[in-house]
Amino acid sequence: MSDVQVCAAGGVVWRPTDHGGTEVLLVHRPRYDDWSLPKGKLDDGERWAGAALREVEVESGLTCALGDPLVSVFYRDRRRRLIEVRYWAMEPLRGGFEPYKEVDAVAWLDLHTAMAWVTYEFDLYVLDSFEDIQVATARSHA
């Protein structure tokens, strides 16, 4: 889209549970009082995937491995700018969350609970995309 004014990237950070399920990470931003997937704006000259990894680490404290690309979403922010956000599945490698000004809490939730918690509809599309990849991966390993 040629009228995109802000480029951003983020991730669906996931981990397996002890009982064979999957949990995903949501972040809470006190400024907006929202629950969303970790994401942020690209720096000048930065590539999408690098920005996704950096922003996820900034917001969650987790260094992650980049996985499959997910959907991109488009929306308008509070200033009416058109935002494009590209997402990837990500698995945490190390690190841990420390609250700070922009993100004061994180939650690890099963996928369907996360879908009920997210504030923005576009996050549902991303989580649906992640679920589709998880199902396809499970089928290919069966």
C-alpha positions, 0 to 999 in steps of 0.5 A: 500500500503506497499510502502507509505512513508508519511501518511496524513489526511484531510477533506472536511469541509462543511456548509449549505447555506441559500438557501439550498445548500452546501459550502466547504472550500478550503485553499490557500498555498502561498508556492505552490500557490495552492488551496486544501483541508486542510490536513497534515501529521500524527504525530508519533503514531497519528491515522488517524481521529485525524490527520485529525481533527488536521490538518484541525484546524491548516490550517483553524482555525476551530474545526470540528465534524468528519463525514463520511469517504471519499476516500483515495488518493495516489500521489507522492509529489515533492520529489517523495515520495508516499503519502497516504491521508485519508479524512473525511467529517467535519462540523465546530463547532467553530473557524475562519481563521487567515492567517499564513505562511502556509495558507494565505487564505481560500474560501467557495465555492459551490461544483462545483466551488470548483471543478474548483478551486482545483489545484490537480486532486486528490482533485476532487476525494475527492470532488466527494466522498463527493458529492456522500455522500451528494446525498445519504444522501439527498435521504435517508431523502426524 
